[in-house]
Amino acid sequence: MIHAKNSDIAALIVKSVEGKPMRGELQVKPMIESDEMTLLEVRLPAGTAAPLHVHSHDSLIYVVTGKIKTTVGKDVFVLGPGDVCLRPRHVPHSVEALQDSLLIEVKAPSPDIGHVFGT
């Protein structure tokens, strides 16, 4: 697929990430993917949090709206609209929505979304 319409893609309700339970539920829309990358739209209601976990892929997040706190290794960042953060593969990281938030996330190389999010 080389084109996607947001309205045609169903959101996945995520209750765990890499087998670890989340606090609250986030919504993920896998917008488009290739062998090398996947682009996701991620909605996190305020208070939603993913525990410390690791992936075998890089994860780049861009905050569209809201405010989140993310830990990457030993560093903690509070990100707002227009901010971006790289969470390298094999580096422990977490995320917490301080406000209702909308993120765009790119994962590379493309992971098995069902495995990552337990869907």
Secondary structure, 3 states (H helix, E strand, C coil): CCCCCHHHCCCEEEEEECCEEEEEEEEEEEEEECCCCEEEEEEECCCCEEEEECCCCEEEEEEEECCEEEEECCEEEEECCCCEEEECCCCCEEEEECCCEEEEEEEECCCCHHHHHCC
